[in-house]
Amino acid sequence: MAPDNETIAAVATAAGPAGVSVVRVSGPLSGEIARSITHRQLTPRLATYTSFRDSDGQPFDKGVALYFPAPHSLTGEPVLELQGHGGDMAPALLLQATLQAGARLARPGEFSERAFRNNKMDLAQAEAVGDLIYSASQASARAAFRSLSGEFSEQIHLQVDAVLQLRTLTEAHLDFPEEEIAFDPPAEALNALEARLSRLIQRAHQGRLLRDGARVVLAGPPNAGKSSLMNRLTDAPTSIVASTPGTTRDILRVSVVMEGVRLHLTDTAGLRADPEGEVEAEGVARARQSLEQADLIVWMTATDTFDEPPPDCLQVRLLRVHNKIDLDARLQPGVETDGRLHVSVKTGQGLDELESTILKMLGAEGSFEGSFTARQRHLEALDRALKHVRLALKNTTAPELLAESLRDAQNALGEITGEVTTEDLLGQIFSSFCIGK
């Protein structure tokens, strides 16, 4: 990690033609760089329209300069924001002027990292900055903003406070036996904590779904209608459709947004025991690999066949879909038989129920109002905290073991907000950010 006493600079807006581009500077030299580029003393937090000059004092652009003294700034350090014209050359010249005046180029995510280190936001809020930038739907953007505003962190802090109260009573009993502090096994409080953590994990699962989306693999025997369904769901001729079995030879991937949830759809080669030729055999092998990575498998069969999915499919959430009911007047759309959902991709019968079933099986049914974004590491930490709370419930009459479980639960929760962390974790998180954030 570079020392925080260095002054950093970066273009904070996207590259390319635009009306405005912003160069952001943070660090102890921000005020000096402002004077070097604007040739004037800026009033804190007052937007000033001025010329921008290079190291030779020659003007090269005009725009707005804003100076924020520490600690009342984005990063908690002195911050300068220079708003000039967009494009390729103007922002490059402005950035170059800041570097010539004493700044260095910022690393990806370094502004957010400094905000975290200076207690302007916690780790979950810092991650929400990236989630908001890369949101793919209104629901995910609103959820990311709620996390950025601290709603997720607030829920974590409430659980940490509950754990701390239990730790205080337990460890006081252990540390001061001579005081004869009465110790009542806190089973009721632990049960309440377990229930709250379980509900929080459920909400976090929805948050991860909003942020990352879900991998939905269309699989089944040849000529079952997988490619036709892919085209229906993407509303585009994504996959080649033909009556000849084995048309799809490779993996086709397309992302769509369905009811605010991003689905990463995969169309696969038809699975059969005796593929024709080396190319189809490779397609079948790749299809089986995709099944292992799926969050949900849509296993499609046609009216005249009831091929069963391979055993490894049963380890993943599986939706059985019976296609081509338009060829059999006895079958009705949406009616489930032996766990199968009846549809006709050709006519569209049953597809609305198919889409709603996909979302329901992924845990995305209902409104996302009030949701917050969450990441896989958050879920893993919450799962560990819940595990330690359940272990504590088994040891309510053994204060030493109870105290250890509560301490582990608190540490797991602290990893989410950054109260317990490592430099390796911080490097991994902030390196995924764009430069200028």
Secondary structure, 3 states (H helix, E strand, C coil): CCCCCCCEEEECCCCECCCCEEEEEECCCHHHHHHHHHCCCCCCCCCEEEEEECCCCCEEEEEEEEEECCCCCCCCCCEEEEEECCECHHHHHHHHHHHHCCCEECCCCHHHHHHHHCCCCCHHHHHHHHHHHCCCCHHHHHHHHHHHCCHHHHHHHHHHHHHHHHHHHHHHHHHCHHHCCCCCCCHHHHHHHHHHHHHHHHHHHHHHHHHHCEEEEEECCCCCCHHHHHHHHHCCCCCCCCCCCCCCCCCEEEEEEECCEEEEEEECCCCCCCCCHHHHHHHHHHHHHHHHCCCEEEEEECCCCCCCCCHHHHHCEEEEEECCHHHCCCCCCCCEECCEEECECCCCECHHHHHHHHHHHCCCCCCCCCCCCCCHHHHHHHHHHHHHHHHHHHCCCCHHHHHHHHHHHHHHHHHHHCCCCCHHHHHHHHCCCCCCC
